[in-house]
Amino acid sequence: MSPGKYFFLFILFIFSCPAIDWIPLAEALDKIVISESKKPLSVSSVLGETTDESFEKVLKPRHFKFPEDHGPHPAFQNEWWYFTGNLMTDSGRKFGYQLTLFRNSLSAKTLRSSSSWKTNQIMMGHFALTDIQQQKHHSFERFSRIALGLAGAQARPFRVWIEGWEVQGAAGENLAVTLSASQDELSLQLSLVNTKPLVLQGNQGFSQKGSQAGNASYYYSYTRLASSGTVQIDSERFEVQGWSWMDREWSTSALEKNQVGWDWFALQLETGQELMYYQLRQKDGKPSPQSSGVWVPQNGTPVKLSDDKVVIEVLNTWRSPSNKVYPIKWRLQEKSLGIDLVITPYVRNQEMTTSFLYWEGAVKVQGQQMKKSLQGRGYVEMTGY
Amino acid sequence: MTYVTLWKSSLRYAMHHPWQFTLSFLGIALGVAVVVAVDITNESAQRSFADSVETINGKATHVIRGLNGTLPEKLFTKIRLQTGLRQAAPLVQGSVFHEQFPGKVFQILGVDPFSEQNIRGYVPSLGDSQLDLREFLLESNSILTSRDLADSLSWKLGESQNFHLHQKTHSFRLAGFLESPEALEKEMLASIMVMDIANAQLLLQQTGELSHIDLVLPSLDTKHPFYHQLLSLLPNGAVIELVSDRVQSAAQLTKAFSINLNALSLLTLIVGMFLIYNTMTFSVVQRYPLLGRLRAIGVTRNELAMLILSEALLLGLGGTMLGLVGGYLLAHGMIEAVSQTINDLYYSVSVQTVTLSTLTLNKGLLLGVLGTIISTLPPVWHASQSRPQLVLSRSHQETRSKGNRLLLFVLGNGCMFLAFITLWQANNSLIWSYAGLFLFLIGSTLCLPQWTIWIVWMLTPLVRVFSKVIGVMALRNIVAHLSRTGVAMSALMLGIATFISVGGMVHSFRQTVVHWLSSSLRADFYLTAEQSSKQSFGQVLPNWWIHAVEEIPGVDNIGSILRLKVPSEHGVVLVHAAAFPEKGEDSFLFKEKTDQAWEHYYKTPSVFISEPFANRHQLKTGDRLSLKTPQGQITFPILGIVYDYASQQGFAMIHRPHFEKYWQNSDIQGLSIYLSSQNHAKAVRSQLEKLAARLKFPVRILSNRSLRNHTLDVFDRTFLITGILQTLIAVVVFLGMLSALMALQLERKKEMGVLRAVGMLPKQLWSSILQQCTYMGAIGASLALPVGSILAWILIYVINLRSFGWSFPFTLPFYLIMKAFIIAILAAVLAGIYPAWKMSNTSPTLAMKEEA
């Protein structure tokens, strides 16, 4: 090769070097990050555990006053308005729904500030719709500060809302409210009216959840709310009717150290009775003695269910996409009343893919009481799996 | 002959001329370094901005922005509740300074962590155990930063550090870290601190307000129903912008600034190329005898050309590498100056990363390596094409170049003529303006040899008076070796011309601003609601408060102003709704106006526009400006153009009553206070301060003098970078001259030997060499005066006017001329010392031997 060619090649080499664009390459390499999976958390750890001793504690039964007690209790750390229900169109297409509004106080004392954003009151909302025919479960979550009208709760007139998810209407001893929630292509609009009186859970609404004083909540329920309205999925609109259940609870307590979670059953039978039972699970897998429930016969006078009379047997389990193993079929027996029920979810995957994972879904109930056949529908919640 | 032998001869030559070699090397390195540094600085500033927009806006596709930079916070509730749009995040934005690093700006982002999902990925999500929500929301001084930032400030979790804002010190407590999943964000987060929105509102005194709302809209299509729903909620004047447009428009804003910087970089590039050319020409020309001998003993033309070119390539590569490294380091220093300017003029930006792009690298390499090779081509061609015996003879070269000189002169004049035609025809094209500038510089260097002959011819009788033979000989020698001295003087002339033009431009501009300030600042006090952030124009002064100001004893008159951004056919226009007492009229300096402009201004709805605005939109007196008002589109006649150096975008000024009629807005944001007598100044000021304390927001009270000083401070900071470049150019010129002249003098060894042999004393030798250097310095510098002035004229009337919209008369201060001469002559004299010392210590016999 002639020297001229060497020279030419040398120049070519020099000028082609920087043309190799190494900068985007380096950037691309930097962007490869290993994504961490979300850890399951409890409500209070999502919003922060507290050691604030100045919160009020649930220590003894109280005298409930309505409508005031439908409104918020900011001196307590946690509070929720819990609506679940089973709905059906005239043609028999079934839906399940859940709308829960959680209030959480970050501190006990009231804040004053010239910024309207400043608050220690946080609202979390969960909304889920189960399309039983399509075997689909949709769940959504939202958070907001209770400020600027973005979210809040009030007794007069009764209204609890987090942005567009809202329950409002006439609320005293009786309840006649509208519930509306929509997100993405889903929408739910319902009118709820209680057909049975309010039930005070536990001891006159004082519900002990742990062995220690203060590990308790104030708890009442509307076990049967006649519900009618519309469900919209994408552009399809369904006129629906059915029954809803409302749970109201507030407290400053948390689960005790040896408690890992709970299974909660709220069942509405076609013959007009309701059964609520929550089983607190211990680390050793056994039910906690604080597990408790209520049986509401047709006439509305509730009967307390104690843990030594209730046996829940898991008949089947299911592994969720998030790799958790949930019970998926139960046999619930109550010895003193002679109740024997088999509970099966309409859809297996009703896991709430929210900041903390739990399973909450519509279930079908079949069984008997004293040889009389029982049929019904309900909702089950399982946490701590 | 083998290449190895040839290479050895080159190497030996370099080792025998270490000065020459080192200076060539430095010349190339410096030229490359300056160009690369300017380029890096420019690009880093631009890129930082684009990145910071992206970091601040996160993944948002759109931004809702108020006309005056703020939005009512209720708008956010409306959007959330009425449209159901989930991906909307409010933001309160401001900036603070660290107590220990006062030059560094930190952005405060006030976020609502409940709205941040999917918008700003680095804000920790709820449920992230990293974030103690209770502390973040409830402790008003809680702040989150990136780990890198905390590390750089040695800030540990839970500890507090002090920051300054509005002349107050605030202590922030590090409550957690930002997540930074992406490399780019990580870098940008180095100047970002996140707070809860409530705490940020309190800190930045923006309660009730948001800086903007970031949205992720389901579609970019403006016909999407969502878009209309959103639009119907917006308060008057608020707009939805595409985030990508915002990056664009901000880039436009700083374009003018970067164009100016680029113009300077181009000048440096030309000077740098000339220096490299100068250096390479010398290294070849000096070796003509050696090269001639090589040819004589059988080295072919191609071999010789290859040898020199490879040498140039090596030298170029080495110098360029050093230059790239040097430029990169230099850029770090310059970036600080530039970001200060950008902060003053445009927006808060903290340039964190020095961006070294492939383009910059290529530019540096191209200049350094290719420039070196191209500069070597003419002498190489000459050396390799000539017959060996001719190459050996010096006189032959000079005879030949004499013929070229006239040709060059004609060519040079042609170039300059073409340059002026280009500049005249360039209209608004910056590329053509640059082309004109380049042509002019080329033309002037081509003319230099002829100009030098004329100057020498004129100087000769003068020199004869005080220095007799030695002086005249030294002077005539410049012409005798014009093929070499010419190149050196061209480089000197260009360098000094650049130095003069840049310095003169800044000086003239400053003079104009000083003059403008003294005529436009007529009131005794100026009072404005403190800007709560860069974007905001401040709060509205309540009526009762304004009346109270009027009632202060000693206050003669007050004027008022409201600045509003108004959409128009020319984009968003800054409208000044102004009211002022009659004597306030004098504070406007008119570039042009219609007859009885003031009368018409008060009587009929009409506007005055500022010069940058007129230039930007090519408007003149008598044209009409159509503005969007709540009453619809209204056309206002333009009655005059006023000089204004305070804003680059410019403004339109409208008489207050007319404004109120069309806009139904009687807000006031600023007051100008005229006293009945200066004696009251102190009392009025203390009254004003007392009144100010009764307002909910801070107001700034500036006296005439402090406003003037403040403005000039900003001005000086703006041109700090220009000053740095000017200094760099001076250094480049100085070193370049040093190398060129030293080589030139060392080359006269044989000639000096002959002179010594015929009776010249060492003292006379010293005198001869130093005189010649001085003459060359002086000739270069004096030619630089007219060339530099014309260059300044081009920079001011062509490039600056086009990029900033400001015009001002050019004045060349005497101190600058002195500085230029001192640099030129000092470099020239210093360059002469070593050769003079060396030659006076060499015996004439030895000196006369060519290869001593």
Interface residues (C-beta under 8 A of the other chain):
Chain A: P3 G4 F7 F10 I11 I14 F15 P18 A19 D21 I23 E27 D30 K31 V33 K38 K39 L41 S45 V46 L47 G48 T50 L106 S107 L111 S113 S114 S115 S116 W117 K118 T119 N120 I122 R142 F143 S144 R145 A147 L148 G149 L150 E163 G164 S182 Q183 S355 F356
Chain B: Y3 E73 K74 F76 T77 R80 L81 G84 R86 D112 F114 S125 L126 G127 S129 D132 L133 R134 L137 L138 P181 E182 A183 L184 D196 I197 A198 N199 Q201 L202 T207 G208 N302 E303 M306 L309 S310 L313 L317 S357 T358 L361 N362 L365 V369
